[in-house]
């Protein structure tokens, strides 16, 4: 193998070891009903990041 090919393979292996970043999404402007009997929250924002909803 040539040196550039070895370097490219080593770099690809190193980058594959890092976890991929998760993209975040924001749902804005909707009405949120919390399910606990409270009043609906108008113009709310829901953030989704990976598997977490806040």
mmCIF file as Biopython writes it, N, C-alpha, C and O atoms, coordinates in Angstrom:
data_model
#
loop_
_atom_site.group_PDB
_atom_site.id
_atom_site.type_symbol
_atom_site.label_atom_id
_atom_site.label_alt_id
_atom_site.label_comp_id
_atom_site.label_asym_id
_atom_site.label_entity_id
_atom_site.label_seq_id
_atom_site.pdbx_PDB_ins_code
_atom_site.Cartn_x
_atom_site.Cartn_y
_atom_site.Cartn_z
_atom_site.occupancy
_atom_site.B_iso_or_equiv
_atom_site.auth_seq_id
_atom_site.auth_asym_id
_atom_site.pdbx_PDB_model_num
ATOM 1   N N  . UNK A ? 1  ? 0.840   -1.194 0.000  1.0 0.0 1  A 1 
ATOM 2   C CA . UNK A ? 1  ? 0.000   0.000  0.000  1.0 0.0 1  A 1 
ATOM 3   C C  . UNK A ? 1  ? 0.873   1.241  0.000  1.0 0.0 1  A 1 
ATOM 4   O O  . UNK A ? 1  ? 1.983   1.246  0.532  1.0 0.0 1  A 1 
ATOM 5   N N  . UNK A ? 2  ? 0.351   2.277  -0.602 1.0 0.0 2  A 1 
ATOM 6   C CA . UNK A ? 2  ? 1.094   3.526  -0.612 1.0 0.0 2  A 1 
ATOM 7   C C  . UNK A ? 2  ? 0.807   4.303  0.666  1.0 0.0 2  A 1 
ATOM 8   O O  . UNK A ? 2  ? -0.205  4.081  1.332  1.0 0.0 2  A 1 
ATOM 9   N N  . UNK A ? 3  ? 1.694   5.197  0.990  1.0 0.0 3  A 1 
ATOM 10  C CA . UNK A ? 3  ? 1.560   5.986  2.212  1.0 0.0 3  A 1 
ATOM 11  C C  . UNK A ? 3  ? 0.275   6.815  2.229  1.0 0.0 3  A 1 
ATOM 12  O O  . UNK A ? 3  ? -0.395  6.831  3.261  1.0 0.0 3  A 1 
ATOM 13  N N  . UNK A ? 4  ? -0.112  7.505  1.152  1.0 0.0 4  A 1 
ATOM 14  C CA . UNK A ? 4  ? -1.372  8.266  1.198  1.0 0.0 4  A 1 
ATOM 15  C C  . UNK A ? 4  ? -2.591  7.381  1.467  1.0 0.0 4  A 1 
ATOM 16  O O  . UNK A ? 4  ? -3.525  7.795  2.154  1.0 0.0 4  A 1 
ATOM 17  N N  . UNK A ? 5  ? -2.576  6.172  0.927  1.0 0.0 5  A 1 
ATOM 18  C CA . UNK A ? 5  ? -3.710  5.268  1.158  1.0 0.0 5  A 1 
ATOM 19  C C  . UNK A ? 5  ? -3.757  4.839  2.628  1.0 0.0 5  A 1 
ATOM 20  O O  . UNK A ? 5  ? -4.836  4.752  3.214  1.0 0.0 5  A 1 
ATOM 21  N N  . UNK A ? 6  ? -2.598  4.574  3.220  1.0 0.0 6  A 1 
ATOM 22  C CA . UNK A ? 6  ? -2.543  4.193  4.632  1.0 0.0 6  A 1 
ATOM 23  C C  . UNK A ? 6  ? -3.027  5.343  5.509  1.0 0.0 6  A 1 
ATOM 24  O O  . UNK A ? 6  ? -3.774  5.128  6.464  1.0 0.0 6  A 1 
ATOM 25  N N  . UNK A ? 7  ? -2.603  6.558  5.187  1.0 0.0 7  A 1 
ATOM 26  C CA . UNK A ? 7  ? -3.030  7.731  5.954  1.0 0.0 7  A 1 
ATOM 27  C C  . UNK A ? 7  ? -4.538  7.927  5.823  1.0 0.0 7  A 1 
ATOM 28  O O  . UNK A ? 7  ? -5.199  8.240  6.813  1.0 0.0 7  A 1 
ATOM 29  N N  . UNK A ? 8  ? -5.090  7.752  4.639  1.0 0.0 8  A 1 
ATOM 30  C CA . UNK A ? 8  ? -6.528  7.917  4.427  1.0 0.0 8  A 1 
ATOM 31  C C  . UNK A ? 8  ? -7.324  6.883  5.218  1.0 0.0 8  A 1 
ATOM 32  O O  . UNK A ? 8  ? -8.353  7.214  5.806  1.0 0.0 8  A 1 
ATOM 33  N N  . UNK A ? 9  ? -6.862  5.647  5.239  1.0 0.0 9  A 1 
ATOM 34  C CA . UNK A ? 9  ? -7.548  4.597  5.999  1.0 0.0 9  A 1 
ATOM 35  C C  . UNK A ? 9  ? -7.469  4.880  7.497  1.0 0.0 9  A 1 
ATOM 36  O O  . UNK A ? 9  ? -8.457  4.705  8.211  1.0 0.0 9  A 1 
ATOM 37  N N  . UNK A ? 10 ? -6.310  5.313  7.977  1.0 0.0 10 A 1 
ATOM 38  C CA . UNK A ? 10 ? -6.157  5.633  9.398  1.0 0.0 10 A 1 
ATOM 39  C C  . UNK A ? 10 ? -7.056  6.795  9.797  1.0 0.0 10 A 1 
ATOM 40  O O  . UNK A ? 10 ? -7.655  6.775  10.873 1.0 0.0 10 A 1 
ATOM 41  N N  . UNK A ? 11 ? -7.155  7.799  8.948  1.0 0.0 11 A 1 
ATOM 42  C CA . UNK A ? 11 ? -8.015  8.948  9.231  1.0 0.0 11 A 1 
ATOM 43  C C  . UNK A ? 11 ? -9.483  8.535  9.249  1.0 0.0 11 A 1 
ATOM 44  O O  . UNK A ? 11 ? -10.239 8.979  10.114 1.0 0.0 11 A 1 
ATOM 45  N N  . UNK A ? 12 ? -9.890  7.701  8.316  1.0 0.0 12 A 1 
ATOM 46  C CA . UNK A ? 12 ? -11.280 7.232  8.275  1.0 0.0 12 A 1 
ATOM 47  C C  . UNK A ? 12 ? -11.620 6.429  9.528  1.0 0.0 12 A 1 
ATOM 48  O O  . UNK A ? 12 ? -12.715 6.567  10.072 1.0 0.0 12 A 1 
ATOM 49  N N  . UNK A ? 13 ? -10.700 5.598  9.987  1.0 0.0 13 A 1 
ATOM 50  C CA . UNK A ? 13 ? -10.938 4.817  11.204 1.0 0.0 13 A 1 
ATOM 51  C C  . UNK A ? 13 ? -11.029 5.722  12.431 1.0 0.0 13 A 1 
ATOM 52  O O  . UNK A ? 13 ? -11.857 5.494  13.313 1.0 0.0 13 A 1 
ATOM 53  N N  . UNK A ? 14 ? -10.190 6.735  12.486 1.0 0.0 14 A 1 
ATOM 54  C CA . UNK A ? 14 ? -10.213 7.655  13.623 1.0 0.0 14 A 1 
ATOM 55  C C  . UNK A ? 14 ? -11.513 8.447  13.663 1.0 0.0 14 A 1 
ATOM 56  O O  . UNK A ? 14 ? -12.079 8.644  14.738 1.0 0.0 14 A 1 
ATOM 57  N N  . UNK A ? 15 ? -11.990 8.901  12.523 1.0 0.0 15 A 1 
ATOM 58  C CA . UNK A ? 15 ? -13.231 9.672  12.485 1.0 0.0 15 A 1 
ATOM 59  C C  . UNK A ? 15 ? -14.446 8.806  12.772 1.0 0.0 15 A 1 
ATOM 60  O O  . UNK A ? 15 ? -15.432 9.299  13.321 1.0 0.0 15 A 1 
ATOM 61  N N  . UNK A ? 16 ? -14.403 7.546  12.421 1.0 0.0 16 A 1 
ATOM 62  C CA . UNK A ? 16 ? -15.529 6.644  12.678 1.0 0.0 16 A 1 
ATOM 63  C C  . UNK A ? 16 ? -15.671 6.332  14.161 1.0 0.0 16 A 1 
ATOM 64  O O  . UNK A ? 16 ? -16.744 5.919  14.602 1.0 0.0 16 A 1 
ATOM 65  N N  . UNK A ? 17 ? -14.611 6.522  14.938 1.0 0.0 17 A 1 
ATOM 66  C CA . UNK A ? 17 ? -14.654 6.219  16.365 1.0 0.0 17 A 1 
ATOM 67  C C  . UNK A ? 17 ? -15.431 7.260  17.157 1.0 0.0 17 A 1 
ATOM 68  O O  . UNK A ? 17 ? -15.903 6.956  18.252 1.0 0.0 17 A 1 
ATOM 69  N N  . UNK A ? 18 ? -15.580 8.479  16.641 1.0 0.0 18 A 1 
ATOM 70  C CA . UNK A ? 18 ? -16.296 9.529  17.345 1.0 0.0 18 A 1 
ATOM 71  C C  . UNK A ? 18 ? -17.791 9.391  17.109 1.0 0.0 18 A 1 
ATOM 72  O O  . UNK A ? 18 ? -18.212 9.086  15.993 1.0 0.0 18 A 1 
ATOM 73  N N  . UNK A ? 19 ? -18.611 9.613  18.152 1.0 0.0 19 A 1 
ATOM 74  C CA . UNK A ? 19 ? -20.064 9.531  17.960 1.0 0.0 19 A 1 
ATOM 75  C C  . UNK A ? 19 ? -20.554 10.659 17.056 1.0 0.0 19 A 1 
ATOM 76  O O  . UNK A ? 19 ? -20.010 11.762 17.068 1.0 0.0 19 A 1 
ATOM 77  N N  . UNK A ? 20 ? -21.571 10.369 16.287 1.0 0.0 20 A 1 
ATOM 78  C CA . UNK A ? 20 ? -22.134 11.373 15.396 1.0 0.0 20 A 1 
ATOM 79  C C  . UNK A ? 20 ? -22.952 12.363 16.219 1.0 0.0 20 A 1 
ATOM 80  O O  . UNK A ? 20 ? -23.610 11.982 17.187 1.0 0.0 20 A 1 
ATOM 81  N N  . UNK A ? 21 ? -22.907 13.622 15.833 1.0 0.0 21 A 1 
ATOM 82  C CA . UNK A ? 21 ? -23.676 14.628 16.549 1.0 0.0 21 A 1 
ATOM 83  C C  . UNK A ? 21 ? -25.159 14.461 16.233 1.0 0.0 21 A 1 
ATOM 84  O O  . UNK A ? 21 ? -25.541 14.105 15.119 1.0 0.0 21 A 1 
ATOM 85  N N  . UNK A ? 22 ? -25.978 14.726 17.239 1.0 0.0 22 A 1 
ATOM 86  C CA . UNK A ? 22 ? -27.415 14.636 17.029 1.0 0.0 22 A 1 
ATOM 87  C C  . UNK A ? 22 ? -27.941 16.003 16.642 1.0 0.0 22 A 1 
ATOM 88  O O  . UNK A ? 22 ? -27.502 17.026 17.168 1.0 0.0 22 A 1 
ATOM 89  N N  . UNK A ? 23 ? -28.862 16.008 15.740 1.0 0.0 23 A 1 
ATOM 90  C CA . UNK A ? 23 ? -29.463 17.260 15.327 1.0 0.0 23 A 1 
ATOM 91  C C  . UNK A ? 23 ? -30.628 17.584 16.247 1.0 0.0 23 A 1 
ATOM 92  O O  . UNK A ? 23 ? -31.360 16.693 16.677 1.0 0.0 23 A 1 
ATOM 93  N N  . UNK A ? 24 ? -30.791 18.861 16.542 1.0 0.0 24 A 1 
ATOM 94  C CA . UNK A ? 24 ? -31.887 19.314 17.377 1.0 0.0 24 A 1 
ATOM 95  C C  . UNK A ? 24 ? -32.971 19.927 16.512 1.0 0.0 24 A 1 
ATOM 96  O O  . UNK A ? 24 ? -32.695 20.515 15.467 1.0 0.0 24 A 1 
ATOM 97  N N  . UNK A ? 25 ? -34.206 19.781 16.963 1.0 0.0 25 A 1 
ATOM 98  C CA . UNK A ? 25 ? -35.343 20.382 16.282 1.0 0.0 25 A 1 
ATOM 99  C C  . UNK A ? 25 ? -36.154 21.158 17.292 1.0 0.0 25 A 1 
ATOM 100 O O  . UNK A ? 25 ? -36.203 20.791 18.466 1.0 0.0 25 A 1 
ATOM 101 N N  . UNK A ? 26 ? -36.793 22.228 16.848 1.0 0.0 26 A 1 
ATOM 102 C CA . UNK A ? 26 ? -37.678 23.021 17.692 1.0 0.0 26 A 1 
ATOM 103 C C  . UNK A ? 26 ? -39.040 23.112 17.018 1.0 0.0 26 A 1 
ATOM 104 O O  . UNK A ? 26 ? -39.148 23.488 15.851 1.0 0.0 26 A 1 
ATOM 105 N N  . UNK A ? 27 ? -40.070 22.764 17.769 1.0 0.0 27 A 1 
ATOM 106 C CA . UNK A ? 27 ? -41.440 22.918 17.302 1.0 0.0 27 A 1 
ATOM 107 C C  . UNK A ? 27 ? -42.001 24.136 18.024 1.0 0.0 27 A 1 
ATOM 108 O O  . UNK A ? 27 ? -42.200 24.097 19.238 1.0 0.0 27 A 1 
ATOM 109 N N  . UNK A ? 28 ? -42.253 25.204 17.300 1.0 0.0 28 A 1 
ATOM 110 C CA . UNK A ? 28 ? -42.659 26.464 17.919 1.0 0.0 28 A 1 
ATOM 111 C C  . UNK A ? 28 ? -44.042 26.888 17.452 1.0 0.0 28 A 1 
ATOM 112 O O  . UNK A ? 28 ? -44.453 26.611 16.325 1.0 0.0 28 A 1 
ATOM 113 N N  . UNK A ? 29 ? -44.754 27.572 18.358 1.0 0.0 29 A 1 
ATOM 114 C CA . UNK A ? 29 ? -46.017 28.197 17.999 1.0 0.0 29 A 1 
ATOM 115 C C  . UNK A ? 29 ? -47.247 27.351 18.213 1.0 0.0 29 A 1 
ATOM 116 O O  . UNK A ? 29 ? -48.351 27.813 17.926 1.0 0.0 29 A 1 
ATOM 117 N N  . UNK A ? 30 ? -47.113 26.145 18.700 1.0 0.0 30 A 1 
ATOM 118 C CA . UNK A ? 30 ? -48.274 25.279 18.897 1.0 0.0 30 A 1 
ATOM 119 C C  . UNK A ? 30 ? -48.863 25.427 20.284 1.0 0.0 30 A 1 
ATOM 120 O O  . UNK A ? 30 ? -48.323 26.146 21.125 1.0 0.0 30 A 1 
ATOM 121 N N  . UNK A ? 31 ? -49.966 24.750 20.519 1.0 0.0 31 A 1 
ATOM 122 C CA . UNK A ? 31 ? -50.592 24.707 21.832 1.0 0.0 31 A 1 
ATOM 123 C C  . UNK A ? 31 ? -50.200 23.392 22.498 1.0 0.0 31 A 1 
ATOM 124 O O  . UNK A ? 31 ? -50.400 22.317 21.932 1.0 0.0 31 A 1 
ATOM 125 N N  . UNK A ? 32 ? -49.648 23.484 23.690 1.0 0.0 32 A 1 
ATOM 126 C CA . UNK A ? 32 ? -49.162 22.318 24.426 1.0 0.0 32 A 1 
ATOM 127 C C  . UNK A ? 32 ? -50.143 21.959 25.530 1.0 0.0 32 A 1 
ATOM 128 O O  . UNK A ? 32 ? -50.493 22.805 26.353 1.0 0.0 32 A 1 
ATOM 129 N N  . UNK A ? 33 ? -50.585 20.714 25.549 1.0 0.0 33 A 1 
ATOM 130 C CA . UNK A ? 33 ? -51.440 20.204 26.617 1.0 0.0 33 A 1 
ATOM 131 C C  . UNK A ? 33 ? -50.583 19.246 27.427 1.0 0.0 33 A 1 
ATOM 132 O O  . UNK A ? 33 ? -50.088 18.252 26.895 1.0 0.0 33 A 1 
ATOM 133 N N  . UNK A ? 34 ? -50.402 19.542 28.726 1.0 0.0 34 A 1 
ATOM 134 C CA . UNK A ? 34 ? -49.452 18.764 29.524 1.0 0.0 34 A 1 
ATOM 135 C C  . UNK A ? 34 ? -49.983 17.422 30.006 1.0 0.0 34 A 1 
ATOM 136 O O  . UNK A ? 34 ? -49.185 16.575 30.405 1.0 0.0 34 A 1 
ATOM 137 N N  . UNK A ? 35 ? -51.273 17.191 29.989 1.0 0.0 35 A 1 
ATOM 138 C CA . UNK A ? 35 ? -51.824 15.915 30.412 1.0 0.0 35 A 1 
ATOM 139 C C  . UNK A ? 35 ? -52.027 15.783 31.909 1.0 0.0 35 A 1 
ATOM 140 O O  . UNK A ? 35 ? -52.438 14.721 32.376 1.0 0.0 35 A 1 
ATOM 141 N N  . UNK A ? 36 ? -51.750 16.837 32.679 1.0 0.0 36 A 1 
ATOM 142 C CA . UNK A ? 36 ? -51.940 16.816 34.129 1.0 0.0 36 A 1 
ATOM 143 C C  . UNK A ? 36 ? -53.119 17.672 34.570 1.0 0.0 36 A 1 
ATOM 144 O O  . UNK A ? 36 ? -53.295 17.903 35.767 1.0 0.0 36 A 1 
ATOM 145 N N  . UNK A ? 37 ? -53.926 18.144 33.634 1.0 0.0 37 A 1 
ATOM 146 C CA . UNK A ? 37 ? -55.111 18.932 33.973 1.0 0.0 37 A 1 
ATOM 147 C C  . UNK A ? 37 ? -54.880 20.429 34.004 1.0 0.0 37 A 1 
ATOM 148 O O  . UNK A ? 37 ? -55.809 21.183 34.294 1.0 0.0 37 A 1 
ATOM 149 N N  . UNK A ? 38 ? -53.681 20.876 33.716 1.0 0.0 38 A 1 
ATOM 150 C CA . UNK A ? 38 ? -53.409 22.310 33.689 1.0 0.0 38 A 1 
ATOM 151 C C  . UNK A ? 38 ? -53.954 22.940 32.418 1.0 0.0 38 A 1 
ATOM 152 O O  . UNK A ? 38 ? -54.358 22.236 31.493 1.0 0.0 38 A 1 
ATOM 153 N N  . UNK A ? 39 ? -53.964 24.257 32.375 1.0 0.0 39 A 1 
ATOM 154 C CA . UNK A ? 39 ? -54.464 24.929 31.175 1.0 0.0 39 A 1 
ATOM 155 C C  . UNK A ? 39 ? -53.508 24.722 29.993 1.0 0.0 39 A 1 
ATOM 156 O O  . UNK A ? 39 ? -52.303 24.574 30.199 1.0 0.0 39 A 1 
ATOM 157 N N  . UNK A ? 40 ? -54.025 24.712 28.773 1.0 0.0 40 A 1 
ATOM 158 C CA . UNK A ? 40 ? -53.151 24.598 27.600 1.0 0.0 40 A 1 
ATOM 159 C C  . UNK A ? 40 ? -52.197 25.789 27.511 1.0 0.0 40 A 1 
ATOM 160 O O  . UNK A ? 40 ? -52.574 26.918 27.827 1.0 0.0 40 A 1 
ATOM 161 N N  . UNK A ? 41 ? -50.976 25.536 27.085 1.0 0.0 41 A 1 
ATOM 162 C CA . UNK A ? 41 ? -49.974 26.593 26.921 1.0 0.0 41 A 1 
ATOM 163 C C  . UNK A ? 41 ? -49.920 26.976 25.449 1.0 0.0 41 A 1 
ATOM 164 O O  . UNK A ? 41 ? -49.493 26.187 24.606 1.0 0.0 41 A 1 
ATOM 165 N N  . UNK A ? 42 ? -50.354 28.183 25.152 1.0 0.0 42 A 1 
ATOM 166 C CA . UNK A ? 42 ? -50.357 28.648 23.766 1.0 0.0 42 A 1 
ATOM 167 C C  . UNK A ? 42 ? -48.981 29.187 23.389 1.0 0.0 42 A 1 
ATOM 168 O O  . UNK A ? 42 ? -48.237 29.666 24.245 1.0 0.0 42 A 1 
ATOM 169 N N  . UNK A ? 43 ? -48.656 29.108 22.125 1.0 0.0 43 A 1 
ATOM 170 C CA . UNK A ? 43 ? -47.387 29.615 21.574 1.0 0.0 43 A 1 
ATOM 171 C C  . UNK A ? 43 ? -46.188 28.998 22.295 1.0 0.0 43 A 1 
ATOM 172 O O  . UNK A ? 43 ? -45.220 29.695 22.598 1.0 0.0 43 A 1 
ATOM 173 N N  . UNK A ? 44 ? -46.249 27.712 22.566 1.0 0.0 44 A 1 
ATOM 174 C CA . UNK A ? 44 ? -45.167 27.036 23.277 1.0 0.0 44 A 1 
ATOM 175 C C  . UNK A ? 44 ? -44.074 26.596 22.307 1.0 0.0 44 A 1 
ATOM 176 O O  . UNK A ? 44 ? -44.260 26.611 21.090 1.0 0.0 44 A 1 
ATOM 177 N N  . UNK A ? 45 ? -42.941 26.208 22.867 1.0 0.0 45 A 1 
ATOM 178 C CA . UNK A ? 45 ? -41.810 25.704 22.093 1.0 0.0 45 A 1 
ATOM 179 C C  . UNK A ? 45 ? -41.417 24.350 22.680 1.0 0.0 45 A 1 
ATOM 180 O O  . UNK A ? 45 ? -41.233 24.219 23.890 1.0 0.0 45 A 1 
ATOM 181 N N  . UNK A ? 46 ? -41.293 23.355 21.819 1.0 0.0 46 A 1 
ATOM 182 C CA . UNK A ? 46 ? -40.860 22.023 22.234 1.0 0.0 46 A 1 
ATOM 183 C C  . UNK A ? 46 ? -39.525 21.748 21.550 1.0 0.0 46 A 1 
ATOM 184 O O  . UNK A ? 46 ? -39.412 21.870 20.331 1.0 0.0 46 A 1 
ATOM 185 N N  . UNK A ? 47 ? -38.513 21.377 22.336 1.0 0.0 47 A 1 
ATOM 186 C CA . UNK A ? 47 ? -37.187 21.082 21.798 1.0 0.0 47 A 1 
ATOM 187 C C  . UNK A ? 47 ? -36.981 19.574 21.762 1.0 0.0 47 A 1 
ATOM 188 O O  . UNK A ? 47 ? -37.244 18.884 22.748 1.0 0.0 47 A 1 
ATOM 189 N N  . UNK A ? 48 ? -36.512 19.061 20.630 1.0 0.0 48 A 1 
ATOM 190 C CA . UNK A ? 48 ? -36.221 17.643 20.464 1.0 0.0 48 A 1 
ATOM 191 C C  . UNK A ? 48 ? -34.747 17.517 20.100 1.0 0.0 48 A 1 
ATOM 192 O O  . UNK A ? 48 ? -34.302 18.037 19.077 1.0 0.0 48 A 1 
ATOM 193 N N  . UNK A ? 49 ? -33.997 16.823 20.948 1.0 0.0 49 A 1 
ATOM 194 C CA . UNK A ? 49 ? -32.568 16.628 20.720 1.0 0.0 49 A 1 
ATOM 195 C C  . UNK A ? 49 ? -32.256 15.149 20.892 1.0 0.0 49 A 1 
ATOM 196 O O  . UNK A ? 49 ? -32.219 14.644 22.014 1.0 0.0 49 A 1 
ATOM 197 N N  . UNK A ? 50 ? -32.034 14.460 19.792 1.0 0.0 50 A 1 
ATOM 198 C CA . UNK A ? 50 ? -31.815 13.021 19.851 1.0 0.0 50 A 1 
ATOM 199 C C  . UNK A ? 50 ? -33.083 12.324 20.292 1.0 0.0 50 A 1 
ATOM 200 O O  . UNK A ? 50 ? -34.107 12.406 19.615 1.0 0.0 50 A 1 
ATOM 201 N N  . UNK A ? 51 ? -33.023 11.635 21.428 1.0 0.0 51 A 1 
ATOM 202 C CA . UNK A ? 51 ? -34.191 10.954 21.978 1.0 0.0 51 A 1 
ATOM 203 C C  . UNK A ? 51 ? -34.814 11.723 23.130 1.0 0.0 51 A 1 
ATOM 204 O O  . UNK A ? 51 ? -35.720 11.212 23.789 1.0 0.0 51 A 1 
ATOM 205 N N  . UNK A ? 52 ? -34.353 12.931 23.386 1.0 0.0 52 A 1 
ATOM 206 C CA . UNK A ? 52 ? -34.834 13.724 24.516 1.0 0.0 52 A 1 
ATOM 207 C C  . UNK A ? 52 ? -35.765 14.826 24.045 1.0 0.0 52 A 1 
ATOM 208 O O  . UNK A ? 52 ? -35.455 15.547 23.097 1.0 0.0 52 A 1 
ATOM 209 N N  . UNK A ? 53 ? -36.916 14.957 24.712 1.0 0.0 53 A 1 
ATOM 210 C CA . UNK A ? 53 ? -37.889 16.004 24.408 1.0 0.0 53 A 1 
ATOM 211 C C  . UNK A ? 53 ? -37.984 16.905 25.629 1.0 0.0 53 A 1 
ATOM 212 O O  . UNK A ? 53 ? -38.239 16.425 26.734 1.0 0.0 53 A 1 
ATOM 213 N N  . UNK A ? 54 ? -37.780 18.218 25.443 1.0 0.0 54 A 1 
ATOM 214 C CA . UNK A ? 54 ? -37.865 19.172 26.559 1.0 0.0 54 A 1 
ATOM 215 C C  . UNK A ? 54 ? -38.772 20.322 26.205 1.0 0.0 54 A 1 
ATOM 216 O O  . UNK A ? 54 ? -38.968 21.226 27.017 1.0 0.0 54 A 1 
#
